Amino acid sequence: MASATKMSFHKQLFLQLIAFSWVMALCFIGYQYIREKEYKSEFLSAQLQQYNSHLLAAVEDGESYEEYIASHEKPFDDLRVTLIALSGSVVYDNTISADSLDNHRSRPEIADALQHGSGYHIGRQSASDGREYFYSATRGKRVIVRTAIPYSNTLNDLLEADWSFLVVMISIALAMSVIAYFTTRKLGKDIERVNHYEAEQEKNRIKRQLTNNINHELKTPVASIQVCLETLLSGISLSDEKRQELVERCYMHNERLRRLLGDVSLITRLEDGSSLISREKVIINEIITEIAEELSIMPDSERLTLHADFNNEVAVIGNSFLIGSIFRNLTENAIAYSEGKNIYISLLENNDKACRIRFEDDGKGVKHEQLPHLFERFYRVDKGRSRQKGGTGLGLAIVKHAVQFHGGAITATNRPGGGLRFDFTLSKGNKG
């Protein structure tokens, strides 16, 4: 189990580091790809802008644009040249009759040229001849010169991003993956070793604390039993009533010892051997019915009235004894300390995965600062009164462990109308 946990931790750390490395690499590749595409587009546009500017200068000097286009070398073969008035109407096009062309003012590159002096647009299909062009436009004083290159294999190659950096980045990411694997394996082992050491230290501390608490709890009943037995064995003349009282006192303290050892054994089983505890289908409604019947035959001084709000059958896969101990310990706690008259058990939520249950009484509750300590072992709100009631101080600790064993959690709050309220969940679980 320890090895599996260690590998799981190492794998988790490794995958997180790998995911981070590859996300960073992919983000850089994406950014670099977009940036290089923009750079190449801007470089291509700059070449066309240079031609446009020379043509505009010739036109401004009074030279015929047709003669200039015919006599001067073009930067690209199949270069389409269009002159457009500032109003957007086409004045001249070297490939298509200008009369057949509509107003170009709304074209993206023309709109940019009118606003900023120049502009380009990548990969738009021409409405006049259906071909896809790369456009670049430059504004002059009276006209706009727009040049366009039809898309071809040569142009695609020119605009295509250089993927050599991709090979470099993938190589770096792979190298980081290998380094990360060995680094996280060693780091994972070191962290697991530290965690295991700390867990063992904490476990030993809890065991020492539990042992000390048990020794403390055992002193009073053992001392009382010893005093009673010494008195009975001393030969002192005692009345029958006094002898009976001493025997009953021995029995009471012995019963308390028996319950204490039983509770300690149960908590130990929950902590150290939970995988050995059997599970089966448990109907919670039946447990509540049993508790109601047990309450009905108790003496009037200890009897509380149970009000259950369980409209539907609630079944979980768990341990019947442990689930019963949750309700019985909460009930015994209410009887011993609440000073109330009623217990309320209600079903707050019930679905395929879990059920949520509320257990509350109408007693006096506890002080707010005591609520976080209620589930601690041997914690007592009123220590003297708790011992008089025969409690072991482990009841609510058992409740918490039993709820956790069934995949749930429990909280304690003071009820608005007075008394204690316990809300807890039980996972439906799977048999086996």
C-alpha positions in Angstrom: 0.0 0.0 0.0 2.8 2.4 0.9 4.5 1.8 -2.5 1.3 2.4 -4.3 0.8 5.6 -2.5 4.3 6.7 -3.2 4.0 5.9 -6.9 0.6 7.7 -7.0 2.1 10.8 -5.4 5.1 10.7 -7.8 2.9 10.3 -10.8 0.7 13.2 -9.7 3.7 15.5 -9.2 5.2 14.3 -12.5 2.0 14.9 -14.5 1.5 18.3 -13.0 5.0 19.4 -14.0 4.7 17.8 -17.4 1.3 19.5 -18.0 2.8 22.9 -16.9 5.9 22.4 -19.2 3.8 21.4 -22.3 1.3 24.2 -21.7 4.1 26.7 -21.6 5.7 25.2 -24.7 2.4 25.2 -26.6 1.6 28.8 -25.6 5.1 29.9 -26.8 4.7 27.9 -30.0 1.3 29.4 -30.7 2.5 32.9 -29.9 5.6 32.5 -32.0 3.6 31.1 -34.9 1.2 34.0 -34.9 4.0 36.5 -34.4 6.0 35.1 -37.3 2.9 35.1 -39.6 2.3 38.7 -38.7 6.0 39.6 -39.3 6.1 37.9 -42.7 2.8 39.5 -43.7 4.1 42.9 -42.6 7.3 42.3 -44.5 5.4 41.3 -47.7 3.2 44.4 -47.3 6.3 46.6 -46.9 7.6 45.4 -50.3 4.3 46.1 -51.9 4.1 49.5 -50.1 7.4 50.5 -51.6 6.1 49.8 -55.1 2.9 51.6 -54.3 4.8 54.7 -53.0 6.9 54.8 -56.2 3.8 54.6 -58.3 2.1 57.3 -56.3 5.2 59.6 -56.6 5.1 59.1 -60.4 1.4 59.9 -60.6 1.9 62.9 -58.4 4.7 64.1 -60.8 2.3 63.8 -63.8 3.7 60.6 -65.2 1.1 58.2 -66.7 0.4 55.4 -64.3 -0.2 53.0 -67.2 3.3 53.8 -68.6 4.9 53.4 -65.2 3.2 50.0 -64.6 4.2 48.8 -68.0 7.8 50.1 -67.9 8.9 49.4 -64.4 9.7 46.0 -62.9 7.2 44.6 -60.5 8.2 43.0 -57.2 6.1 39.9 -58.0 4.8 38.2 -61.1 1.0 38.4 -61.7 0.9 41.6 -59.6 -2.5 43.2 -59.8 -2.5 47.0 -59.6 -5.6 49.0 -58.8 -6.0 52.8 -58.5 -8.9 53.9 -56.4 -10.2 57.4 -55.8 -10.5 58.7 -52.3 -14.3 58.2 -52.7 -13.8 54.5 -53.2 -14.5 54.3 -56.9 -12.1 52.4 -59.0 -10.1 54.5 -61.5 -7.9 51.8 -63.0 -7.1 48.1 -62.8 -4.5 46.3 -64.9 -6.4 43.0 -65.0 -10.1 43.9 -65.0 -12.1 46.7 -66.5 -12.6 49.4 -64.0 -16.2 49.9 -65.1 -17.1 46.5 -63.9 -15.8 47.1 -60.3 -17.9 48.4 -57.5 -17.0 50.9 -54.9 -14.0 49.8 -52.8 -14.2 52.2 -49.9 -15.5 49.4 -47.5 -12.6 47.0 -48.4 -10.5 46.5 -45.2 -7.2 47.5 -46.7 -8.8 50.6 -48.3 -10.5 51.6 -45.0 -7.1 51.3 -43.2 -5.3 53.3 -45.9 -7.9 56.1 -45.7 -7.5 56.2 -41.9 -3.9 55.4 -41.4 -2.2 56.0 -44.7 -1.6 52.3 -45.5 -3.1 48.9 -44.8 -3.0 45.2 -45.9 -5.4 42.3 -45.8 -4.6 38.6 -45.8 -6.5 36.0 -47.9 -9.7 37.6 -49.1 -11.4 36.3 -52.2 -11.9 38.9 -54.9 -15.5 39.6 -55.9 -14.5 40.3 -59.5 -12.5 37.3 -60.5 -13.0 34.8 -57.6 -9.3 34.5 -56.9 -7.8 34.8 -53.4 -5.3 37.7 -53.0 -3.0 39.3 -50.5 -3.8 43.0 -50.6 -1.7 46.1 -49.7 -2.9 49.7 -50.1 -1.2 53.1 -49.9 -3.0 56.4 -49.8 -1.8 59.4 -51.8 -3.1 63.0 -52.1 -5.7 62.1 -54.7 -5.8 58.4 -55.2 -5.1 55.1 -53.4 -2.8 52.6 -55.0 -3.6 49.0 -54.1 -1.5 46.1 -55.2 -2.5 42.5 -54.8 -0.7 39.1 -55.2 -2.8 36.0 -56.0 -2.3 33.1 -53.7 0.0 30.4 -55.1 2.4 27.8 -53.8 5.1 30.4 -53.9 3.1 32.9 -51.9 2.0 30.3 -49.4 5.6 29.2 -48.8 6.5 32.9 -48.4 3.9 33.4 -45.7 4.3 30.0 -44.0 5.8 30.2 -40.6 9.2 28.7 -40.1 8.6 25.5 -38.1 12.3 24.9 -37.2 11.6 26.6 -33.8 8.8 24.0 -33.3 11.4 21.2 -33.5 13.6 23.1 -31.0 10.7 23.7 -28.6 9.5 20.1 -28.7 13.0 18.9 -28.1 13.3 21.2 -25.1 9.9 20.0 -23.8 10.9 16.3 -24.2 14.2 17.0 -22.4 12.3 18.7 -19.6 10.0 15.7 -19.4 12.8 13.3 -18.9 14.5 15.6 -16.4 11.1 16.1 -14.6 10.5 12.3 -14.4 13.7 11.6 -12.5 13.5 14.8 -10.4 9.9 14.2 -9.3 10.7 10.5 -8.6 13.4 11.5 -6.2 11.4 14.4 -4.8 8.3 12.3 -4.5 10.2 9.7 -2.5 11.7 12.3 -0.2 8.3 14.0 0.4 6.6 10.6 1.0 9.4 9.7 3.5 8.9 13.0 5.4 5.1 12.6 5.3 5.4 9.0 6.5 7.7 10.1 9.3 5.3 12.9 10.3 2.3 10.6 10.1 4.1 8.1 12.4 5.0 10.8 14.8 1.4 12.0 14.9 0.1 8.5 15.3 2.5 7.9 18.2 1.5 11.1 19.8 -2.2 10.2 19.5 -1.5 6.8 20.9 0.4 8.3 23.9 -2.4 10.8 24.5 -5.0 8.0 24.3 -3.0 5.8 26.7 -2.6 8.7 29.1 -6.3 9.4 28.9 -7.2 5.8 29.4 -4.9 5.5 32.4 -6.6 8.6 33.9 -10.1 7.3 33.2 -9.2 3.9 34.7 -7.9 5.3 38.0 -11.2 6.3 39.5 -13.3 3.1 38.9 -10.3 0.8 39.7 -9.6 2.8 43.0 -13.3 2.6 43.9 -13.5 -1.1 43.2 -10.4 -1.7 45.3 -11.8 0.3 48.2 -15.1 -1.6 48.1 -13.4 -5.0 47.9 -10.9 -4.1 50.7 -13.8 -3.1 52.9 -15.7 -6.3 52.2 -12.5 -8.4 52.8 -11.4 -6.6 55.9 -13.7 -8.6 58.2 -15.4 -5.5 59.5 -18.9 -6.2 60.6 -21.2 -4.7 58.0 -25.0 -4.7 57.7 -26.5 -6.6 54.8 -27.6 -3.2 53.3 -24.0 -1.9 53.4 -22.6 -5.0 51.8 -25.2 -4.8 49.1 -24.3 -1.2 48.5 -20.6 -2.0 48.1 -21.3 -4.9 45.8 -23.6 -2.7 43.6 -20.9 0.0 43.6 -18.3 -2.5 42.4 -20.7 -3.7 39.7 -21.3 -0.1 38.5 -17.6 0.7 38.3 -16.9 -2.6 36.6 -19.6 -1.8 34.0 -18.0 1.5 33.4 -14.7 -0.2 32.8 -16.3 -2.7 30.5 -17.8 0.1 28.4 -14.6 2.1 28.3 -12.6 -0.9 27.1 -15.2 -1.6 24.5 -15.2 2.0 23.2 -11.4 2.0 23.1 -11.4 -1.3 21.2 -14.0 0.1 18.7 -12.0 3.3 18.0 -8.8 1.2 17.5 -10.6 -1.0 15.0 -11.9 2.0 13.1 -8.4 3.5 12.9 -6.2 0.5 12.3 -8.4 -2.2 10.8 -11.2 -0.4 8.8 -10.6 -2.7 5.8 -11.5 -5.7 7.9 -14.9 -4.3 9.0 -17.6 -6.0 7.0 -20.1 -4.1 4.9 -23.7 -4.9 3.9 -26.9 -3.2 3.0 -28.2 -1.3 6.0 -31.7 0.2 6.2 -31.4 3.3 8.4 -35.1 3.5 9.0 -35.0 0.2 10.8 -32.2 1.5 13.1 -34.2 4.5 14.0 -37.3 2.3 14.7 -35.1 0.2 17.1 -34.0 3.3 18.9 -37.5 4.5 19.3 -38.5 1.1 20.8 -35.6 1.2 23.2 -36.5 4.7 24.3 -40.1 3.7 24.9 -39.2 1.2 27.6 -36.7 3.4 29.5 -37.6 4.9 32.9 -39.5 8.2 32.8 -36.5 10.1 34.2 -34.4 9.1 31.2 -37.0 8.8 28.5 -37.0 11.2 25.5 -39.6 11.3 22.8 -38.2 10.6 19.3 -39.7 12.4 16.3 -38.5 10.9 13.0 -39.0 12.5 9.6 -38.0 9.7 7.3 -40.7 9.5 4.6 -38.7 7.2 2.3 -36.6 4.1 2.9 -32.9 5.1 3.1 -30.4 2.3 2.5 -26.5 2.5 2.5 -23.8 -0.1 2.1 -22.0 0.0 5.4 -21.6 -1.7 8.8 -24.9 -2.1 10.7 -23.2 -2.0 14.1 -21.3 1.2 13.4 -24.2 3.0 11.9 -26.3 1.9 14.9 -23.5 3.3 17.1 -23.9 6.7 15.5 -27.5 7.0 16.4 -27.2 5.3 19.8 -24.3 7.4 20.9 -26.1 10.6 19.8 -29.2 9.4 21.6 -27.3 8.6 24.8 -25.5 11.9 24.7 -28.9 13.7 24.4 -30.3 11.6 27.4 -27.3 12.2 29.6 -26.6 15.9 29.0 -29.3 17.8 27.1 -31.9 18.0 29.8 -34.4 18.1 27.0 -37.6 16.1 26.4 -37.4 15.4 22.6 -35.1 14.1 19.9 -35.6 15.0 16.3 -34.1 12.9 13.4 -34.8 14.2 9.9 -33.7 13.3 6.4 -32.3 16.5 4.8 -31.1 14.9 1.5 -31.1 11.5 -0.2 -29.7 10.8 -3.6 -27.8 8.0 -5.3 -24.4 8.9 -3.8 -25.2 9.9 -0.2 -27.8 10.9 2.4 -27.7 13.8 4.7 -29.2 13.4 8.2 -29.9 15.8 11.0 -30.1 14.7 14.7 -31.1 17.3 17.3 -32.5 17.7 20.8 -34.4 20.5 22.5 -32.1 20.7 25.5 -29.8 23.5 26.7 -27.0 23.1 24.1 -23.4 24.0 24.9 -21.2 27.1 24.9 -20.1 28.2 21.4 -16.4 27.8 22.3 -17.0 24.2 23.3 -18.5 23.1 19.9 -15.2 22.4 18.1 -14.1 20.1 20.9 -17.2 17.9 21.2 -15.7 15.1 19.0 -12.4 15.0 20.9 -11.7 11.8 22.9 -12.5 12.1 26.6 -13.6 15.7 26.2 -16.4 16.5 28.6 -18.4 19.7 28.9 -19.2 18.9 32.5 -16.6 16.4 33.7 -18.1 15.6 37.1 -21.6 15.2 35.8 -20.4 13.1 32.8 -18.7 10.5 35.1 -21.8 10.4 37.3 -23.8 9.4 34.2 -21.4 6.6 33.4 -20.1 8.0 30.2 -16.7 7.0 28.9 -16.0 10.3 27.1 -15.6 8.4 23.8 -19.2 8.5 22.5 -19.0 11.4 20.1 -15.4 10.5 19.1 -16.9 7.1 18.0 -19.7 8.9 16.2 -17.2 11.0 14.2 -15.0 7.9 13.3 -18.1 5.9 12.3 -19.3 8.7 10.0 -15.9 9.1 8.4 -15.7 5.3 8.0 -18.9 5.6 5.9 -17.4 8.4 3.7 -19.1 11.3 5.4 -18.5 14.2 7.7 -20.3 15.5 10.8 -20.7 19.0 12.3 -22.2 20.2 15.6 -24.0 23.5 16.1 -26.4 24.9 18.7 -30.1 24.6 17.7 -31.8 28.0 17.3 -34.6 27.0 19.6 -32.2 25.4 22.2 -30.3 22.2 22.2 -27.6 20.6 20.1 -27.8 19.9 16.3 -25.7 17.3 14.5 -25.7 17.3 10.7 -23.9 14.4 9.1 -23.6 12.6 5.7 -23.3 8.9 4.9 -22.0 7.8 1.6 -24.2 5.2 -0.1 -21.0 3.2 -1.0 -20.7 0.0 -2.9 -20.7 -3.4 -1.5 -17.3 -5.1 -1.5 
